[in-house]
Structures are given as C-alpha cells and as structure tokens.
Amino acid sequence: MTNQRPAFPGPWLGGISLILGPALMLTGMLLRFGVPFFFPHQLAAYQNRPGLMGAAYAVFLAGVIALWPGVIVVATRIAETRPGWAVWGGALVLSGLFARTFHGGVNTFALALTDSAGVDAATKAVASYYTFPEWVVSSLSMSVMAGWIVLAIGGLLSRVLRPWSAAALALPAGLMIGVLKGADWLTIVELIGLSVALVPLGVAELRRAPRPSHRAAAPLAVLFLAASVVLGRLG
C-alpha cells in the first residue's frame, strides 16, 4: 500500500481552491453585510444598489463552486488514517456545496426578475418558492449543516487539523441555508472560521506543488477561463 496521494485534483488545483474558495465566500458576505437578513430586504437592496448586491451574490457563488477541489484534498488527507470519516465528511460537504450552488442559481434568477418585472414581483416569486414542494435540494439541508462538523472531526482525529483549526472548520455548519439570505456578524465569524481552517492547508499544498511541466500551462488556464466567461455571456 502506498501513501502517495491521488493525482487528482492535485496540489495546484487543490491549493488554489482551499485559498480562493473561502476568500470569495467571505468577500461575498461582506459585500452584503448591513442589509437586513431576509429576502424582501435583500431584493429591495438589490433594486437600490444592483451593482453591489449583484456582485455580493455572484462572488459568494463563485466561492462555493471553487471550493470543491479543496474539499477533496482535505478528505484525501484524512483518508490516509481515517477513511470512514473522510468518506462521510467529504460526501456530506460536497452535497452541501451542490445545495448552495442550487440556491445561488435561484438567487441569480430572483435578481434578474427584479430587473425585468420589479421588486414586488420578485418578492412574490421568492415567497412562492419557499412554499413550493421542492424535495431534492431541501433534503440536503442536513448535509449542509453536518458535513463541516463530520469533516472537522475527521481532520482532528487524523491530525490533518489542529484542535483550533478543526473547531474553526466546524463553524460553517451554522451558515444559514436557503435563498437570498443576508449576512450578520455570526455569518462573518463562520466564514472567517472556514478561511482560518482551509487557507493554511491551501498554502501548504501550493508549497509542495511541483513547478508546471509546461510553461504554457498557466497562460492556457487563464485563456480558458477568459474564453469561458465570454462564451457564457454570449449565451
């Protein structure tokens, strides 16, 4: 049996994810900080400050999507000594990220509806969504809450995380679930905890990462991202 880690996602992708994902999520929440928490106020704030609130939700969603390779890296390290905790923690956290990505799509639609039909229509639509019998993503609520706790315990038992880092990683379990949720001081503390736990692991991954074997790798990656953004805007 070998201790060599899997080639995917690798230290470059995993390290960047562990740094960028928490940073983007925290930034997105800070951008909407100070607006009353629930969706009628969030939509009203978007109507008054569309650039700021649109960026707040877009940046947070980008952070959620960016985080999945980092979660795989953490789970892989835990699996070296605590495979059960790694499987359950990694699976639950990734399922929670899927749920938050779904909510991010609903957020984006609600903001677009505010632009096209007005804030009253968007508010009624979101209120209707909360009473709609959607069961697929709502069934992932336990994963959203429990995943970070299970992964944190696995990190502690495997010594991938120190006790304070494990406690910090468990904090996002309290992050509110759902559509168009705002930010308060507790939300900011929870996401600071995520950053405190994961960013040092990301830095450690990048330090052990080999230099790219091809000098064109980084420019090609940037070009691909730019082309993806342009293609997405073209529809």
C-alpha positions as CSV (number, residue, x, y, z in Angstrom):
1,M,0.0,0.0,0.0
2,T,1.4,3.4,-0.9
3,N,1.0,6.8,0.8
4,Q,1.2,8.6,-2.5
5,R,-1.8,10.9,-2.9
6,P,-4.0,10.7,-5.9
7,A,-3.0,12.9,-8.9
8,F,-6.5,14.5,-9.0
9,P,-7.2,17.2,-8.1
10,G,-3.5,17.7,-7.3
11,P,-1.7,20.3,-5.2
12,W,-2.2,23.2,-7.7
13,L,-5.9,22.9,-8.1
14,G,-6.5,21.8,-4.5
15,G,-4.3,24.5,-3.1
16,I,-5.8,27.3,-5.1
17,S,-9.3,26.1,-4.2
18,L,-8.5,26.0,-0.5
19,I,-7.4,29.6,-0.6
20,L,-9.8,31.1,-3.2
21,G,-13.0,29.4,-2.2
22,P,-13.2,30.6,1.4
23,A,-11.9,34.1,0.4
24,L,-14.6,34.5,-2.2
25,M,-17.4,33.3,0.1
26,L,-16.3,35.7,2.8
27,T,-16.0,38.6,0.4
28,G,-19.5,37.9,-1.0
29,M,-20.9,38.0,2.5
30,L,-19.0,41.2,3.4
31,L,-20.4,42.9,0.4
32,R,-24.0,42.4,1.6
33,F,-23.2,43.0,5.2
34,G,-25.5,45.5,6.9
35,V,-28.6,44.7,4.8
36,P,-31.4,43.2,6.8
37,F,-31.2,39.4,6.6
38,F,-34.3,38.1,4.8
39,F,-35.2,38.1,1.1
40,P,-37.6,41.1,0.9
41,H,-34.8,43.3,2.2
42,Q,-32.2,41.7,0.1
43,L,-34.3,42.3,-3.1
44,A,-35.0,45.9,-2.0
45,A,-31.3,46.5,-1.5
46,Y,-30.6,45.0,-5.0
47,Q,-33.1,47.4,-6.5
48,N,-31.3,50.3,-4.9
49,R,-27.7,49.0,-5.4
50,P,-27.8,46.4,-8.2
51,G,-24.0,46.5,-8.8
52,L,-23.0,45.9,-5.2
53,M,-25.7,43.3,-4.3
54,G,-25.3,41.5,-7.7
55,A,-21.5,41.3,-7.0
56,A,-22.2,40.1,-3.5
57,Y,-24.2,37.1,-4.6
58,A,-22.0,36.3,-7.7
59,V,-18.8,36.3,-5.7
60,F,-20.2,34.1,-3.0
61,L,-21.5,31.6,-5.6
62,A,-18.1,31.6,-7.3
63,G,-16.5,30.8,-3.9
64,V,-18.9,27.9,-3.4
65,I,-18.1,26.4,-6.8
66,A,-14.4,27.0,-6.3
67,L,-14.3,25.1,-3.1
68,W,-15.0,21.5,-4.3
69,P,-11.3,20.5,-5.2
70,G,-10.1,21.7,-1.8
71,V,-12.7,19.6,0.0
72,I,-11.5,16.6,-2.0
73,V,-7.9,17.4,-1.0
74,V,-8.8,17.6,2.7
75,A,-10.9,14.4,2.6
76,T,-8.0,12.6,0.8
77,R,-5.5,13.6,3.5
78,I,-8.0,12.5,6.2
79,A,-8.5,9.2,4.4
80,E,-4.8,8.2,4.9
81,T,-5.6,7.3,8.5
82,R,-9.4,7.8,9.0
83,P,-11.1,6.7,5.8
84,G,-14.6,6.4,7.2
85,W,-14.6,10.0,8.5
86,A,-13.1,11.1,5.1
87,V,-15.8,9.4,3.1
88,W,-18.7,10.7,5.1
89,G,-17.2,14.2,5.7
90,G,-16.2,14.7,2.1
91,A,-19.5,13.4,0.7
92,L,-21.6,15.5,3.0
93,V,-19.7,18.7,2.4
94,L,-19.8,18.2,-1.3
95,S,-23.5,17.6,-1.2
96,G,-23.9,20.8,0.8
97,L,-22.0,22.7,-1.8
98,F,-24.3,21.3,-4.5
99,A,-27.2,22.6,-2.5
100,R,-25.7,26.1,-2.1
101,T,-25.0,26.2,-5.8
102,F,-28.6,25.4,-6.5
103,H,-29.7,28.2,-4.1
104,G,-27.2,30.5,-5.9
105,G,-29.0,29.8,-9.2
106,V,-32.3,30.7,-7.6
107,N,-30.7,33.9,-6.2
108,T,-29.5,34.9,-9.6
109,F,-32.9,34.3,-11.2
110,A,-34.6,36.4,-8.5
111,L,-32.2,39.3,-9.1
112,A,-32.9,39.1,-12.8
113,L,-36.6,39.0,-12.1
114,T,-36.2,42.2,-10.1
115,D,-34.7,43.9,-13.1
116,S,-37.3,42.7,-15.6
117,A,-40.6,42.6,-13.6
118,G,-39.9,44.7,-10.5
119,V,-39.1,44.1,-6.9
120,D,-42.7,43.3,-5.9
121,A,-43.0,40.5,-8.5
122,A,-39.6,39.1,-7.5
123,T,-40.5,39.2,-3.8
124,K,-43.8,37.3,-4.5
125,A,-41.9,34.8,-6.6
126,V,-39.3,34.0,-3.9
127,A,-42.1,33.8,-1.3
128,S,-43.8,31.3,-3.6
129,Y,-40.6,29.3,-3.9
130,Y,-40.4,28.9,-0.1
131,T,-43.8,27.2,-0.1
132,F,-43.1,25.1,-3.3
133,P,-42.8,21.4,-2.5
134,E,-39.2,21.1,-3.7
135,W,-37.7,18.0,-2.1
136,V,-34.4,17.2,-3.8
137,V,-32.2,20.0,-2.6
138,S,-34.2,20.6,0.6
139,S,-33.3,17.0,1.5
140,L,-29.6,18.1,1.5
141,S,-30.1,20.5,4.4
142,M,-28.7,18.0,6.9
143,S,-25.7,17.6,4.7
144,V,-25.1,21.3,4.6
145,M,-25.1,21.5,8.4
146,A,-23.5,18.2,9.4
147,G,-20.9,18.0,6.7
148,W,-18.4,20.5,8.1
149,I,-18.7,19.0,11.6
150,V,-18.0,15.5,10.3
151,L,-15.1,16.7,8.2
152,A,-13.7,18.7,11.1
153,I,-13.8,15.7,13.5
154,G,-12.1,13.6,10.8
155,G,-9.5,16.3,10.4
156,L,-8.9,16.3,14.2
157,L,-8.7,12.5,14.6
158,S,-6.4,12.2,11.6
159,R,-4.2,15.1,12.8
160,V,-4.7,16.8,9.5
161,L,-6.1,19.7,11.5
162,R,-5.0,21.0,14.9
163,P,-7.8,21.4,17.5
164,W,-8.3,25.1,16.9
165,S,-8.4,24.5,13.1
166,A,-10.9,21.7,13.5
167,A,-13.1,24.0,15.6
168,A,-12.9,26.7,13.0
169,L,-13.8,24.3,10.2
170,A,-16.9,23.2,12.1
171,L,-18.2,26.8,12.3
172,P,-19.8,27.0,8.8
173,A,-22.2,24.3,9.9
174,G,-24.2,27.2,11.3
175,L,-24.2,29.2,8.0
176,M,-27.8,29.9,7.0
177,I,-29.3,27.8,4.2
178,G,-31.7,29.0,1.6
179,V,-32.4,31.7,-1.0
180,L,-31.4,35.3,-0.6
181,K,-30.0,35.2,2.9
182,G,-28.0,38.2,4.2
183,A,-25.0,38.5,6.4
184,D,-24.7,39.3,10.1
185,W,-21.8,39.1,12.5
186,L,-22.3,35.4,13.1
187,T,-22.2,34.7,9.4
188,I,-18.9,36.6,9.1
189,V,-17.4,34.7,12.0
190,E,-18.4,31.4,10.5
191,L,-16.8,32.2,7.2
192,I,-13.7,33.6,8.9
193,G,-13.5,30.2,10.6
194,L,-13.7,28.5,7.2
195,S,-10.8,30.6,6.0
196,V,-8.7,30.0,9.1
197,A,-9.1,26.3,8.7
198,L,-8.6,25.9,5.0
199,V,-6.3,28.7,3.8
200,P,-3.2,27.3,5.6
201,L,-3.9,23.9,4.1
202,G,-4.0,25.6,0.7
203,V,-0.7,27.3,1.2
204,A,0.8,24.0,2.3
205,E,-0.5,22.3,-0.8
206,L,1.0,25.0,-3.1
207,R,4.3,24.8,-1.3
208,R,4.6,21.1,-2.1
209,A,3.3,21.5,-5.7
210,P,5.9,20.8,-8.4
211,R,6.6,23.5,-10.9
212,P,4.3,23.2,-14.0
213,S,6.0,20.9,-16.5
214,H,4.9,23.2,-19.4
215,R,5.5,26.9,-19.4
216,A,2.3,27.5,-21.3
217,A,0.1,25.8,-18.6
218,A,-0.7,29.0,-16.7
219,P,-1.4,31.2,-19.7
220,L,-3.6,28.5,-21.2
221,A,-5.6,28.2,-18.0
222,V,-6.1,32.0,-17.9
223,L,-7.1,31.9,-21.6
224,F,-9.6,29.1,-20.9
225,L,-11.2,31.0,-18.1
226,A,-11.5,34.1,-20.1
227,A,-13.0,32.2,-23.0
228,S,-15.4,30.6,-20.6
229,V,-16.6,33.9,-19.3
230,V,-17.0,35.3,-22.8
231,L,-18.9,32.3,-24.1
232,G,-21.1,32.3,-21.0
233,R,-22.0,36.0,-21.7
234,L,-22.9,35.2,-25.3
235,G,-25.3,32.6,-24.1
